[in-house]
Amino acid sequence: MENSNRVAYDPGWNDPPLFSYDSQTTQVKQEKRGTLLNKRVAFPLQNDGSKNNGPSNHPPLSAPPIPGAMLSPSPIPNSNAVPKQPASDNDQTIVREEAIDVIMNNLNSVLDNISENSELQEKVPEIRRRISMIEKLWKDGKFSNSIKQKILKLSEAIKSGDGESADHIQIGLMIDHAALCSSWMTGLRHLIHALRAS
């Protein structure tokens, strides 16, 4: 009698559902057979207008042509054109052979004019030895064109008595080319300090 009452019982709106193990297992099996969430979806490479007529958020694969871009063809480089060189071989020969003579004359003339009462008088032999190192390195081809130009300007600044410009040039040479200039620059530095002190 009690079992028949339980079957005919109509549950109320707030009664919990009856538990059934068989219904739970079948529901789990159906979920496993459904959509798999661990598979990757291929990304569409091209927008198909038949599938989606709405606006696309992706930029077009190729830029639209610019009007008038094809009207003026790009110029063809001239194979016969020769690039400009800063200095010809003849100019480099003049720098190599004659500029060192100008430099030696400038520096030696300054040493010759040092008075006997000057503090540099006792250092003149050492300064001349350092200057001869410049001539040897120059003739051996150790200096680049930029170093040669700076040494020429340095000698002109020392001869004209411009100690500030000479100091600026010698600092640049020591910073940029210390390996080539440190051996002889100490002799010229004595002259530069004497110019700046006067």
C-alpha positions as a LaTeX table, in Angstrom:
\begin{tabular}{lrrr}
\hline
Residue & $x$ (\AA) & $y$ (\AA) & $z$ (\AA) \\
\hline
Met1 & 0.00 & 0.00 & 0.00 \\
Glu2 & 2.85 & 2.29 & 0.81 \\
Asn3 & 4.60 & 1.59 & $-2.53$ \\
Ser4 & 1.52 & 2.45 & $-4.57$ \\
Asn5 & 1.22 & 5.76 & $-2.80$ \\
Arg6 & 4.83 & 6.62 & $-3.62$ \\
Val7 & 4.32 & 5.94 & $-7.35$ \\
Ala8 & 1.13 & 7.94 & $-7.59$ \\
Tyr9 & 2.68 & 10.83 & $-5.65$ \\
Asp10 & 2.74 & 14.08 & $-7.59$ \\
Pro11 & 5.81 & 16.14 & $-6.46$ \\
Gly12 & 5.33 & 19.76 & $-5.58$ \\
Trp13 & 7.08 & 22.67 & $-7.25$ \\
Asn14 & 9.78 & 22.91 & $-4.60$ \\
Asp15 & 10.41 & 19.19 & $-4.05$ \\
Pro16 & 13.91 & 17.98 & $-5.07$ \\
Pro17 & 14.06 & 15.75 & $-8.15$ \\
Leu18 & 14.21 & 12.01 & $-7.63$ \\
Phe19 & 17.69 & 10.57 & $-7.98$ \\
Ser20 & 18.25 & 7.92 & $-10.62$ \\
Tyr21 & 21.72 & 6.46 & $-11.21$ \\
Asp22 & 20.84 & 5.10 & $-14.66$ \\
Ser23 & 19.67 & 8.48 & $-15.92$ \\
Gln24 & 22.89 & 10.11 & $-14.66$ \\
Thr25 & 25.18 & 7.64 & $-16.46$ \\
Thr26 & 23.30 & 7.91 & $-19.76$ \\
Gln27 & 23.43 & 11.69 & $-19.54$ \\
Val28 & 27.24 & 11.59 & $-19.01$ \\
Lys29 & 27.69 & 9.26 & $-21.99$ \\
Gln30 & 25.65 & 11.52 & $-24.23$ \\
Glu31 & 27.73 & 14.53 & $-23.18$ \\
Lys32 & 30.94 & 12.66 & $-24.01$ \\
Arg33 & 29.68 & 11.82 & $-27.46$ \\
Gly34 & 28.77 & 15.47 & $-28.10$ \\
Thr35 & 31.01 & 18.34 & $-29.18$ \\
Leu36 & 34.65 & 17.95 & $-28.24$ \\
Leu37 & 36.07 & 21.14 & $-26.79$ \\
Asn38 & 39.74 & 20.23 & $-27.09$ \\
Lys39 & 39.92 & 20.32 & $-30.89$ \\
Arg40 & 41.20 & 23.38 & $-32.75$ \\
Val41 & 39.12 & 25.19 & $-35.32$ \\
Ala42 & 40.86 & 26.24 & $-38.52$ \\
Phe43 & 41.17 & 30.00 & $-38.93$ \\
Pro44 & 39.55 & 31.21 & $-42.18$ \\
Leu45 & 42.21 & 32.50 & $-44.57$ \\
Gln46 & 39.84 & 34.33 & $-46.91$ \\
Asn47 & 36.53 & 35.97 & $-46.29$ \\
Asp48 & 33.78 & 34.08 & $-48.10$ \\
Gly49 & 31.07 & 36.56 & $-49.14$ \\
Ser50 & 28.43 & 33.80 & $-49.48$ \\
Lys51 & 28.79 & 32.78 & $-45.84$ \\
Asn52 & 29.09 & 36.17 & $-44.22$ \\
Asn53 & 27.75 & 39.32 & $-45.83$ \\
Gly54 & 28.57 & 41.52 & $-42.83$ \\
Pro55 & 31.58 & 43.81 & $-42.59$ \\
Ser56 & 34.91 & 42.12 & $-41.91$ \\
Asn57 & 37.17 & 43.25 & $-39.07$ \\
His58 & 40.30 & 41.98 & $-40.82$ \\
Pro59 & 42.26 & 44.21 & $-43.23$ \\
Pro60 & 42.43 & 43.13 & $-46.88$ \\
Leu61 & 45.34 & 40.93 & $-47.84$ \\
Ser62 & 46.58 & 43.35 & $-50.51$ \\
Ala63 & 46.46 & 47.14 & $-50.54$ \\
Pro64 & 44.36 & 48.77 & $-53.24$ \\
Pro65 & 46.33 & 50.29 & $-56.11$ \\
Ile66 & 47.16 & 53.98 & $-55.87$ \\
Pro67 & 45.71 & 56.01 & $-58.75$ \\
Gly68 & 48.42 & 57.27 & $-61.08$ \\
Ala69 & 51.12 & 55.10 & $-59.54$ \\
Met70 & 51.70 & 53.20 & $-62.77$ \\
Leu71 & 51.82 & 56.32 & $-64.94$ \\
Ser72 & 55.40 & 57.34 & $-64.08$ \\
Pro73 & 57.88 & 54.45 & $-64.29$ \\
Ser74 & 60.80 & 54.43 & $-61.88$ \\
Pro75 & 64.05 & 55.76 & $-63.38$ \\
Ile76 & 66.57 & 53.19 & $-64.48$ \\
Pro77 & 69.96 & 53.74 & $-62.84$ \\
Asn78 & 72.72 & 54.64 & $-65.24$ \\
Ser79 & 75.37 & 51.94 & $-65.18$ \\
Asn80 & 77.92 & 54.34 & $-66.70$ \\
Ala81 & 77.58 & 56.86 & $-63.86$ \\
Val82 & 80.72 & 57.03 & $-61.71$ \\
Pro83 & 80.26 & 57.95 & $-58.00$ \\
Lys84 & 82.06 & 61.05 & $-56.86$ \\
Gln85 & 85.23 & 60.42 & $-54.91$ \\
Pro86 & 86.35 & 62.82 & $-52.19$ \\
Ala87 & 89.89 & 63.02 & $-53.50$ \\
Ser88 & 91.72 & 61.69 & $-56.53$ \\
Asp89 & 94.95 & 59.69 & $-56.43$ \\
Asn90 & 96.93 & 62.78 & $-57.46$ \\
Asp91 & 95.54 & 64.75 & $-54.52$ \\
Gln92 & 96.49 & 61.94 & $-52.12$ \\
Thr93 & 100.01 & 61.95 & $-53.58$ \\
Ile94 & 100.28 & 65.69 & $-52.91$ \\
Val95 & 99.10 & 65.21 & $-49.33$ \\
Arg96 & 101.53 & 62.38 & $-48.73$ \\
Glu97 & 104.62 & 64.03 & $-50.19$ \\
Glu98 & 104.21 & 67.74 & $-49.60$ \\
Ala99 & 102.02 & 68.16 & $-46.52$ \\
Ile100 & 104.55 & 66.47 & $-44.25$ \\
Asp101 & 107.15 & 69.03 & $-45.36$ \\
Val102 & 104.75 & 71.85 & $-44.47$ \\
Ile103 & 104.08 & 70.25 & $-41.08$ \\
Met104 & 107.77 & 69.81 & $-40.29$ \\
Asn105 & 108.52 & 73.42 & $-41.32$ \\
Asn106 & 105.68 & 74.74 & $-39.15$ \\
Leu107 & 106.76 & 72.84 & $-36.03$ \\
Asn108 & 110.50 & 73.35 & $-36.47$ \\
Ser109 & 110.03 & 77.08 & $-36.99$ \\
Val110 & 108.20 & 77.28 & $-33.66$ \\
Leu111 & 111.01 & 75.39 & $-31.94$ \\
Asp112 & 113.62 & 77.63 & $-33.54$ \\
Asn113 & 111.88 & 80.73 & $-32.18$ \\
Ile114 & 111.81 & 79.50 & $-28.59$ \\
Ser115 & 113.93 & 81.91 & $-26.60$ \\
Glu116 & 116.77 & 80.72 & $-24.42$ \\
Asn117 & 115.01 & 82.09 & $-21.35$ \\
Ser118 & 111.91 & 79.98 & $-21.95$ \\
Glu119 & 111.11 & 77.00 & $-19.77$ \\
Leu120 & 110.75 & 74.91 & $-22.96$ \\
Gln121 & 114.38 & 75.43 & $-23.98$ \\
Glu122 & 115.58 & 72.32 & $-22.15$ \\
Lys123 & 112.74 & 70.24 & $-23.69$ \\
Val124 & 113.45 & 71.25 & $-27.28$ \\
Pro125 & 115.62 & 68.17 & $-28.11$ \\
Glu126 & 112.91 & 65.82 & $-26.84$ \\
Ile127 & 110.20 & 67.72 & $-28.76$ \\
Arg128 & 112.27 & 67.49 & $-31.97$ \\
Arg129 & 112.63 & 63.74 & $-31.46$ \\
Arg130 & 108.84 & 63.40 & $-31.11$ \\
Ile131 & 108.27 & 65.50 & $-34.23$ \\
Ser132 & 110.61 & 63.23 & $-36.21$ \\
Met133 & 108.36 & 60.30 & $-35.20$ \\
Ile134 & 105.47 & 62.06 & $-36.97$ \\
Glu135 & 107.52 & 62.25 & $-40.16$ \\
Lys136 & 108.50 & 58.57 & $-40.00$ \\
Leu137 & 104.95 & 57.32 & $-39.37$ \\
Trp138 & 103.67 & 59.60 & $-42.15$ \\
Lys139 & 106.15 & 58.31 & $-44.73$ \\
Asp140 & 105.54 & 54.70 & $-43.67$ \\
Gly141 & 101.86 & 55.15 & $-44.55$ \\
Lys142 & 100.54 & 54.64 & $-41.01$ \\
Phe143 & 98.23 & 57.66 & $-41.04$ \\
Ser144 & 94.83 & 57.83 & $-42.71$ \\
Asn145 & 93.76 & 60.91 & $-44.67$ \\
Ser146 & 91.71 & 62.24 & $-41.74$ \\
Ile147 & 94.69 & 61.96 & $-39.37$ \\
Lys148 & 96.93 & 63.70 & $-41.91$ \\
Gln149 & 94.50 & 66.58 & $-42.25$ \\
Lys150 & 94.24 & 66.97 & $-38.48$ \\
Ile151 & 98.01 & 66.92 & $-38.02$ \\
Leu152 & 98.34 & 69.60 & $-40.71$ \\
Lys153 & 95.73 & 71.77 & $-38.98$ \\
Leu154 & 97.44 & 71.16 & $-35.65$ \\
Ser155 & 100.80 & 72.35 & $-36.97$ \\
Glu156 & 99.18 & 75.45 & $-38.49$ \\
Ala157 & 97.43 & 76.26 & $-35.21$ \\
Ile158 & 100.70 & 75.90 & $-33.28$ \\
Lys159 & 102.58 & 78.08 & $-35.76$ \\
Ser160 & 99.91 & 80.79 & $-35.66$ \\
Gly161 & 99.90 & 80.74 & $-31.84$ \\
Asp162 & 96.26 & 79.55 & $-31.55$ \\
Gly163 & 96.63 & 77.43 & $-28.44$ \\
Glu164 & 92.91 & 76.85 & $-28.00$ \\
Ser165 & 92.39 & 75.38 & $-31.48$ \\
Ala166 & 95.59 & 73.35 & $-31.21$ \\
Asp167 & 94.45 & 71.90 & $-27.87$ \\
His168 & 91.06 & 71.01 & $-29.33$ \\
Ile169 & 92.66 & 69.20 & $-32.30$ \\
Gln170 & 95.15 & 67.26 & $-30.18$ \\
Ile171 & 92.39 & 66.10 & $-27.80$ \\
Gly172 & 90.40 & 64.81 & $-30.79$ \\
Leu173 & 93.44 & 62.95 & $-32.13$ \\
Met174 & 94.15 & 61.35 & $-28.77$ \\
Ile175 & 90.55 & 60.26 & $-28.30$ \\
Asp176 & 90.04 & 58.87 & $-31.81$ \\
His177 & 93.54 & 57.60 & $-32.65$ \\
Ala178 & 95.41 & 57.09 & $-29.38$ \\
Ala179 & 97.41 & 54.11 & $-30.65$ \\
Leu180 & 98.98 & 56.13 & $-33.47$ \\
Cys181 & 99.29 & 59.50 & $-31.73$ \\
Ser182 & 100.23 & 58.83 & $-28.11$ \\
Ser183 & 103.93 & 58.23 & $-28.88$ \\
Trp184 & 104.58 & 61.69 & $-30.38$ \\
Met185 & 101.75 & 63.85 & $-29.03$ \\
Thr186 & 103.51 & 64.47 & $-25.70$ \\
Gly187 & 106.11 & 66.62 & $-27.49$ \\
Leu188 & 103.48 & 68.80 & $-29.16$ \\
Arg189 & 101.53 & 69.05 & $-25.93$ \\
His190 & 104.43 & 70.99 & $-24.36$ \\
Leu191 & 104.15 & 73.54 & $-27.17$ \\
Ile192 & 100.37 & 73.75 & $-26.80$ \\
His193 & 100.55 & 74.33 & $-23.05$ \\
Ala194 & 103.14 & 77.04 & $-23.56$ \\
Leu195 & 100.87 & 78.75 & $-26.11$ \\
Arg196 & 97.85 & 78.61 & $-23.79$ \\
Ala197 & 99.86 & 79.91 & $-20.85$ \\
Ser198 & 101.17 & 82.92 & $-22.78$ \\
\hline
\end{tabular}
